[in-house]
Amino acid sequence: MLLLRRCHSLTRFGPLNTQRHQVTPAVVSCAVRLWSSSSEDGGSYQRAHGPRWRHGLAGLLAGTGAVLAYGLHHHKAEQQDSSTVQTIKKTSAFPIISQEEVTTHRSLEHGIWVTFKGGVYDITEFVAMHPGGDKILLAAGGALEPFWALYAVHNQEHVLEMLSEYKVGELSAEDVKKQRAIKTSDPYSTEPERHPALHINNLKPFNAEPPPELLSDSFITPSAIFFKRNHLPVPQVDAASYQLHIEGLPGGVLTLSLEELKTRFPKHTITATLQCAGNRRSEMNKVKQVKGLNWGIAAISNATWGGARLRDVLLAAGYSPDVAQRAFHVQFEGLDKDVTGTTYGASIPLNKAVNEEGDVLLAYEMNGQDIPPDHGYPVRAVVPGTVGARNVKWLGKIIVSAEESSSHWQQNDYKGFAPGTDWDTVDFKSAPAIQELPIQSAITVPTDGAVVDRSSEEVTVKGYAWSGGGREVVRVDVSLDGGKTWQVAQMRSSEKGQAPGPSPPPGRAWAWKLWEVTAPLPAEAQELEIVCKAVDNSYNMQPDTVPPIWNLRGVLSNAWHRVKVEIREDDNEE
Amino acid sequence: MLLLRRCHSLTRFGPLNTQRHQVTPAVVSCAVRLWSSSSEDGGSYQRAHGPRWRHGLAGLLAGTGAVLAYGLHHHKAEQQDSSTVQTIKKTSAFPIISQEEVTTHRSLEHGIWVTFKGGVYDITEFVAMHPGGDKILLAAGGALEPFWALYAVHNQEHVLEMLSEYKVGELSAEDVKKQRAIKTSDPYSTEPERHPALHINNLKPFNAEPPPELLSDSFITPSAIFFKRNHLPVPQVDAASYQLHIEGLPGGVLTLSLEELKTRFPKHTITATLQCAGNRRSEMNKVKQVKGLNWGIAAISNATWGGARLRDVLLAAGYSPDVAQRAFHVQFEGLDKDVTGTTYGASIPLNKAVNEEGDVLLAYEMNGQDIPPDHGYPVRAVVPGTVGARNVKWLGKIIVSAEESSSHWQQNDYKGFAPGTDWDTVDFKSAPAIQELPIQSAITVPTDGAVVDRSSEEVTVKGYAWSGGGREVVRVDVSLDGGKTWQVAQMRSSEKGQAPGPSPPPGRAWAWKLWEVTAPLPAEAQELEIVCKAVDNSYNMQPDTVPPIWNLRGVLSNAWHRVKVEIREDDNEE
């Protein structure tokens, strides 16, 4: 059932004005989507595989319990990797193929090629049978390893056997070497490797978001594809010599090693969604140019964080309620620096930091592992319910102060303004620094410009919803007709198959909800304008349209999310 | 300056399709507005006074420092009343006039008559000179006393002398008697007297809101015109024998007299805005019929409340953090009962009740006086940032419980639903009880259908803005062109002339902000569609339109507020 519905909802991806190509009846019932890494080089898309795949698909659908076991065991996957791959035998009977050649095979028309452990595979014919649906196309023209590392289900012998049937060559030795990144002497030379599925908005500093359809697949976002928003080069921090300084309290400066942070304070675990203030900025850019990275809808992710409570550490450093008479902010300084030595900085209100229900962490774990370098290794602030920019990574110093952080990012960035305010008239002092974020939701599946076949009879819409300040999302409304009529989506607040935990206490709903609606295709419609809007438990709602909330920095973009989907009538087929 | 601007902004009030009447040039520059008590009997409006008043007005404008001293000293006014009225001498030379006759004089065409201490006055000619502007028309056809009680500035000898010049008769002895309400035996017979300016939405139980333009005149709403939302008859509570019971805590039942509540616990004072969940319901009714009282935009008011903190009382009754392991709600029961003896009831989350920063009061004072009967005498809950319905009046019992209140109003009312949910499909269990309210704002001046003269050159727009949960309003945007372009309003968070207090700590901004914009009239426009929208410090914004937030109970109506105003060109005048 799950698979059938998923299949119905698969949609074709491409630029809005994508060209039509010849379509065969067999694939219409399970259209596929190709991931294009950016709007600049959005890959063209064509279909080539024929009717015979209908049977292959039906057979696979019948016996793919494996898909139901889909889990995200990234690290486990990496560990198991070396043993399971032995089952693929190398043979010299295959031609040597360059990466350049492999890269040209990224469409159904030109074939879908992938590499795996030095082998080159033409999986064009397998695409329609892939139990995980169109996600397989994310790897087109590149390596399978990063994707299989995300999906442990692939670490099974029969999967590898299946792959071996599609082998067409050996990757050239030179290109195998190139797959290990060349390190250079620039400040970004020590940056960690990143998952190739990420859509890169900026390379230095690194800013990237995952494909939306991956995002809504997992309640907990795997760290590898958790959106990355760095302001400066990733610092290399030695855990053994790491020190965290806490200043501004009656006890004087408290300095903690990583070990002390882990052992002197109880470990507290929360699941919290982080969102960049600029998430969905690209929609504001369509109204009028704004300044900032052109984020899509995926500069938001959800993880489980473990660490010491900031409250406990501040108490150990001498905090008492008296302090709140003179100090109102807690400043964070990162260890990441620009060329002048200026560190990244931000602050949060003191009452958020010390409130027992504020749940602010000095986190040293992300999804049960050490925090990865891109996310603040070894220690970052996690300020649940609060804009990503205040969740300072690579945390070096905490200062309890009468003043907000004086950093650029606190004072002259990450603030909201009226749509009429421009760079000539803006007064950054006139607006408060963004802390809690407003109600947000977006559609991850289908994507804008997708095509749904009339024979599918129904369409499945998926997405996420979240609100700042610990306000729980209580409802998501979905419209297929541009907002004229609405239906209520089903929500989930845990991984698929897992029972959700107890409802969070009021004001402590830090994690997003994923949602889904499956609805019949309207009889007469040739196009759907799918819209979503969420409501939180303060009954805050999203604004209808983008222009009235447009602002020069393109932050706080939380209008209804809209995607247009074309319905292809069956009689268009040949 | 203040007066001139006020004069420019005065606008004509009436139904949208109000008839045009002959207009004299002199009054065009300072149009007046007539209050109509409801849409059903919206008073017609005509002008009669001529050019000679231009000079009278100018003279008065020059010397009306009194207007700047306008204050709202209701009770003081009532006390001083008896002495100052002595200056009006009764004389038998005047004819006896019935109230019926007085009531017919409610328009400039038929004359504006008022009564005061048994005298009848034709103040038609004074209207244009009134330093307080068009508000004088609120008393047309009725008694001046309730209005003068609101505005202490009238308690001056020269004001009374001025009035005496307009005397035209004596009110009949019978009607003087009738001015004291006749008490009967129905459950509402002991209801308090209400201010005649209130727009009554329902008489039994009493539900009424003030005229919007009075609302935005005072940062602190005078208790007499504070919106009134009773669910049941007002109970008569004897303060001497009053008892408040606190149950559900380890210490057993704690019972407190009013005296004990006042003396055993420190008095805490907050200024907090209360809003009915149904405020602005009438706008939803225009989209599609909803169930509920047809509130305009004034089911919201702001007062200063004094009382014991609920937190302190719960601690005295045995509350400790252990209790929070088993109890999650604090239930309130009122002393107001229906015919079956069922009391009004509601509950709030325990963490709001016990949080030091929650500021929940067991209030026994409103604006520095005993709480009036309509507002919960002698003790009510004040739950700042939370929907009015949880601020239980005439408080009899507090129960700390694992469960929410089982009352109708908590379980099957005061919840939000999707626009597609109707009375056949609604499942009240599927939505959370409204607690914190979303961001809200509305335009109080001018009113919908008002006429602005081109010669005014500019228009002044006023209103209020507020958000629930202690979220501070940080910006109000105003548009004169239906939302195409926006300007930022000036805000104030205190009475005019008073310096605002220090900014509230984050999450404790309980009071609304009043705002104002004066803008040039657009050169070409014949009509203005004035729109406002507010932003709180979590950057929550109001939705653009009503239909997508429509819900069957007509609650949470917080779309952009829109009023249409006609610009009358000067060449229309004769």
Chai-1 contact restraints between the chains, C-beta under 6 A:
chainA,res_idxA,chainB,res_idxB,connection_type,confidence,min_distance_angstrom,max_distance_angstrom,comment,restraint_id
A,P349,B,P506,contact,1.0,0.0,6.0,A-B,restraint_1
A,G416,B,Y539,contact,1.0,0.0,6.0,A-B,restraint_2
A,A418,B,D477,contact,1.0,0.0,6.0,A-B,restraint_3
A,A418,B,W486,contact,1.0,0.0,6.0,A-B,restraint_4
A,A418,B,V488,contact,1.0,0.0,6.0,A-B,restraint_5
A,P419,B,W486,contact,1.0,0.0,6.0,A-B,restraint_6
A,G420,B,W486,contact,1.0,0.0,6.0,A-B,restraint_7
A,P432,B,V474,contact,1.0,0.0,6.0,A-B,restraint_8
A,P432,B,N537,contact,1.0,0.0,6.0,A-B,restraint_9
A,E436,B,S538,contact,1.0,0.0,6.0,A-B,restraint_10
A,P438,B,S538,contact,1.0,0.0,6.0,A-B,restraint_11
A,P438,B,Y539,contact,1.0,0.0,6.0,A-B,restraint_12
A,P438,B,N540,contact,1.0,0.0,6.0,A-B,restraint_13
A,G468,B,S538,contact,1.0,0.0,6.0,A-B,restraint_14
A,G469,B,S538,contact,1.0,0.0,6.0,A-B,restraint_15
A,V474,B,P432,contact,1.0,0.0,6.0,A-B,restraint_16
A,D477,B,A418,contact,1.0,0.0,6.0,A-B,restraint_17
A,G483,B,P548,contact,1.0,0.0,6.0,A-B,restraint_18
A,W486,B,A418,contact,1.0,0.0,6.0,A-B,restraint_19
A,W486,B,P419,contact,1.0,0.0,6.0,A-B,restraint_20
A,W486,B,G420,contact,1.0,0.0,6.0,A-B,restraint_21
A,V488,B,A418,contact,1.0,0.0,6.0,A-B,restraint_22
A,P506,B,P349,contact,1.0,0.0,6.0,A-B,restraint_23
A,P506,B,N351,contact,1.0,0.0,6.0,A-B,restraint_24
A,N537,B,P432,contact,1.0,0.0,6.0,A-B,restraint_25
A,S538,B,E436,contact,1.0,0.0,6.0,A-B,restraint_26
A,S538,B,P438,contact,1.0,0.0,6.0,A-B,restraint_27
A,S538,B,G468,contact,1.0,0.0,6.0,A-B,restraint_28
A,S538,B,G469,contact,1.0,0.0,6.0,A-B,restraint_29
A,Y539,B,G416,contact,1.0,0.0,6.0,A-B,restraint_30
A,Y539,B,P438,contact,1.0,0.0,6.0,A-B,restraint_31
A,Y539,B,L556,contact,1.0,0.0,6.0,A-B,restraint_32
A,N540,B,P438,contact,1.0,0.0,6.0,A-B,restraint_33
A,N540,B,N540,contact,1.0,0.0,6.0,A-B,restraint_34
A,M541,B,P543,contact,1.0,0.0,6.0,A-B,restraint_35
A,M541,B,I549,contact,1.0,0.0,6.0,A-B,restraint_36
A,P543,B,M541,contact,1.0,0.0,6.0,A-B,restraint_37
A,P543,B,P543,contact,1.0,0.0,6.0,A-B,restraint_38
A,P543,B,D544,contact,1.0,0.0,6.0,A-B,restraint_39
A,D544,B,P543,contact,1.0,0.0,6.0,A-B,restraint_40
A,D544,B,D544,contact,1.0,0.0,6.0,A-B,restraint_41
A,D544,B,T545,contact,1.0,0.0,6.0,A-B,restraint_42
A,T545,B,D544,contact,1.0,0.0,6.0,A-B,restraint_43
A,P548,B,G483,contact,1.0,0.0,6.0,A-B,restraint_44
A,I549,B,M541,contact,1.0,0.0,6.0,A-B,restraint_45
A,L556,B,Y539,contact,1.0,0.0,6.0,A-B,restraint_46
